[in-house]
């Protein structure tokens, strides 16, 4: 399941992020990669403890708290603080799968990476290449994602994905992971579909009692499947 969340960040926030990142000190992105990923990863990142990382990451986390679409799709239990990367000059990231568990820095928590997220921070016209390519294992077609600055894409943490080479300009992005209260992706997709349908029926003026019954089914399933 791939979910696009438009305009997570406003145009003013995107400009603020771009200015802050242009003045930041980047380091080799392979420092945070596992053994296999480090062989295909070629980018730069901001250190996790960098003040800019923390400041901009807090802005993204605050935006997520107020975005109903994210909450409905992810059903988040824990969200890892966002990190930031930059691709330019032909840099890319080959096919890989994100690690299943990551440590939340500064806490005793380990977070299961049920979902991966990327927030695009460069305008598509400002760079060539740099598409996020999701899937493509066992003969399935890759899904190509290149969104407007400020938009976010959410996809399964266990999905094979890669970043195409950036052949002109620079691609800036935030990336992070989410542990959901519903571990199984099929169940999560079913709940999102049901929730979306209930909202659409409510807006269309459908029978109120029928909508309430459907909402009851949604919450009954959520109680059965949720892990908190």
C-alpha distance (Angstrom), angle and dihedral (degrees) to the residues before:
residue distance angle dihedral
X1 . . .
X2 3.79 . .
X3 3.80 117.9 .
X4 3.80 123.8 -171.8
X5 3.80 117.8 -154.3
X6 3.82 110.7 -165.4
X7 3.78 124.3 -147.5
X8 3.77 98.0 4.1
X9 3.81 84.1 156.6
X10 3.79 124.0 38.5
X11 3.80 122.8 -122.8
X12 3.80 89.5 -104.2
X13 3.80 91.4 51.6
X14 3.81 91.1 48.9
X15 3.82 89.8 53.9
X16 3.81 90.1 48.2
X17 3.81 90.8 50.6
X18 3.81 92.9 48.1
X19 3.79 92.4 50.7
X20 3.80 92.9 47.8
X21 3.80 93.0 47.1
X22 3.80 93.4 47.4
X23 3.81 89.1 60.5
X24 3.80 95.9 43.7
X25 3.79 128.0 105.3
X26 3.81 109.9 -116.9
X27 3.82 126.8 -154.9
X28 3.80 134.3 -162.0
X29 3.81 108.6 -70.6
X30 3.79 92.4 -145.0
X31 3.81 89.3 75.7
X32 3.82 89.8 81.7
X33 3.82 97.5 38.8
X34 3.79 127.1 102.8
X35 3.80 122.7 -121.8
X36 3.80 96.9 -85.8
X37 3.82 95.6 37.6
X38 3.80 93.0 50.3
X39 3.81 88.8 63.5
X40 3.82 92.4 61.7
X41 3.82 102.8 27.6
X42 3.79 118.2 102.4
X43 3.79 114.7 165.1
X44 3.79 142.1 91.1
X45 3.79 127.8 -106.7
X46 3.77 140.3 -170.5
X47 3.80 112.8 -110.0
X48 3.78 112.9 -100.8
X49 3.82 92.2 -120.1
X50 3.81 95.5 45.9
X51 3.85 112.3 125.5
X52 3.81 90.6 -128.1
X53 3.80 90.7 52.8
X54 3.78 90.9 53.2
X55 3.81 95.4 43.8
X56 3.79 96.8 47.8
X57 3.80 92.1 38.9
X58 3.80 90.5 55.8
X59 3.81 89.4 53.7
X60 3.81 90.9 54.3
X61 3.81 92.8 46.7
X62 3.81 90.1 51.0
X63 3.81 90.6 50.5
X64 3.81 90.8 51.0
X65 3.80 91.3 52.7
X66 3.81 88.9 62.1
X67 3.82 99.3 41.5
X68 3.82 110.7 95.3
X69 3.80 92.4 -169.8
X70 3.80 91.1 60.1
X71 3.80 93.1 47.5
X72 3.82 92.0 48.3
X73 3.80 93.7 48.2
X74 3.80 100.1 40.0
X75 3.82 102.5 29.3
X76 3.81 84.7 -155.8
X77 3.78 125.0 -146.9
X78 3.81 97.0 170.1
X79 3.80 131.0 4.1
X80 3.78 119.7 -159.6
X81 3.82 113.7 -133.3
X82 3.82 109.7 -96.3
X83 3.79 122.4 -101.8
X84 3.81 126.8 -156.8
X85 3.78 133.5 -132.9
X86 3.80 140.0 179.8
X87 3.80 131.4 -153.0
X88 3.83 124.4 -167.6
X89 3.80 141.7 138.2
X90 3.80 95.7 40.3
X91 3.80 95.5 -45.2
X92 3.80 117.3 153.8
X93 3.80 143.8 159.4
X94 3.79 117.2 -124.7
X95 3.78 127.2 -142.6
X96 3.79 113.0 -52.1
X97 3.79 144.5 143.6
X98 3.80 120.6 -128.0
X99 3.79 116.9 -114.7
X100 3.81 113.3 -92.2
X101 3.81 95.8 -129.2
X102 3.78 130.7 30.8
X103 3.79 131.8 -176.6
X104 3.79 116.7 -117.0
X105 3.79 100.0 -131.8
X106 3.79 115.7 -118.7
X107 3.82 93.6 14.6
X108 3.82 136.4 81.6
X109 3.81 89.9 -119.6
X110 3.76 127.5 114.2
X111 3.78 113.0 -162.4
X112 3.79 124.8 -147.8
X113 3.81 107.0 -137.6
X114 3.80 100.2 -133.5
X115 3.80 91.4 153.3
X116 3.79 135.3 27.5
X117 3.80 122.7 -152.6
X118 3.79 135.2 -164.9
X119 3.81 124.7 -170.0
X120 3.81 111.3 -161.8
X121 3.81 112.4 -137.6
X122 3.82 102.7 175.8
X123 3.79 124.3 73.8
X124 3.84 109.6 -111.0
X125 3.82 91.7 -125.5
X126 3.81 90.4 58.2
X127 3.80 95.7 67.1
X128 3.80 141.2 28.9
X129 3.78 121.7 -135.0
X130 3.79 118.1 -0.4
X131 3.80 95.4 123.1
X132 3.78 117.0 160.1
X133 3.81 104.6 -125.7
X134 3.80 113.1 -159.7
X135 3.79 125.4 -166.8
X136 3.79 123.9 -3.8
X137 3.81 97.7 146.2
X138 3.82 122.5 131.8
X139 3.78 93.6 10.5
X140 3.81 98.4 -53.5
X141 3.79 118.9 136.8
X142 3.79 119.0 -103.2
X143 3.79 116.7 -117.1
X144 3.80 111.5 -133.5
X145 3.82 116.8 -142.7
X146 3.81 125.4 -174.2
X147 3.77 111.5 152.9
X148 3.77 138.2 -175.4
X149 3.79 117.2 -88.0
X150 3.80 108.5 -82.8
X151 3.82 94.8 27.4
X152 3.81 122.2 117.2
X153 3.79 133.6 -150.5
X154 3.81 122.8 -156.0
X155 3.82 121.7 -162.2
X156 3.78 141.9 157.7
X157 3.79 114.8 -66.0
X158 3.80 91.5 -139.7
X159 3.80 93.7 54.6
X160 3.80 121.6 114.4
X161 3.80 108.7 -118.1
X162 3.80 142.4 158.8
X163 3.81 142.6 -174.4
X164 3.81 116.6 -120.4
X165 3.83 118.3 -129.2
X166 3.80 115.5 -82.2
X167 3.81 104.7 -131.3
X168 3.83 99.0 175.6
X169 3.78 132.5 26.1
X170 3.78 123.2 -11.8
X171 3.78 134.1 -65.5
X172 3.80 115.2 -144.7
X173 3.79 121.0 -171.4
X174 3.77 145.3 158.3
X175 3.79 119.1 -133.3
X176 3.78 133.9 -173.9
X177 3.80 145.3 146.7
X178 3.79 137.0 -114.5
X179 3.78 133.0 -152.6
X180 3.79 108.8 -148.6
X181 3.79 127.5 -149.9
X182 3.83 84.5 -129.9
X183 3.80 108.4 59.3
X184 3.82 98.8 -173.1
X185 3.85 112.8 82.1
X186 3.81 93.8 -152.5
X187 3.79 91.6 55.1
X188 3.79 90.8 45.1
X189 3.81 90.8 52.5
X190 3.82 91.0 48.2
X191 3.81 91.5 51.6
X192 3.79 91.4 48.8
X193 3.81 91.4 50.2
X194 3.80 91.2 48.6
X195 3.81 93.0 46.3
X196 3.80 91.8 48.4
X197 3.81 91.2 49.2
X198 3.81 92.1 50.1
X199 3.81 90.8 51.1
X200 3.81 92.1 48.7
X201 3.80 92.5 48.8
X202 3.80 90.6 48.8
X203 3.80 92.1 52.5
X204 3.80 91.9 47.1
X205 3.80 92.8 57.6
X206 3.81 95.4 -110.8
X207 3.79 119.9 168.5
X208 3.80 107.2 -61.1
X209 3.80 96.4 -144.3
X210 3.81 91.2 51.9
X211 3.81 90.2 51.2
X212 3.80 90.3 50.2
X213 3.82 90.3 52.0
X214 3.80 90.7 50.6
X215 3.81 90.3 48.6
X216 3.80 87.8 52.1
X217 3.81 90.3 53.8
X218 3.82 89.9 49.7
X219 3.80 93.6 52.2
X220 3.81 92.7 42.7
X221 3.80 89.8 56.2
X222 3.80 91.0 44.8
X223 3.82 90.7 53.5
X224 3.80 89.9 50.2
X225 3.80 95.3 49.0
X226 3.81 105.6 30.7
X227 3.81 121.2 108.2
X228 3.80 114.3 -164.6
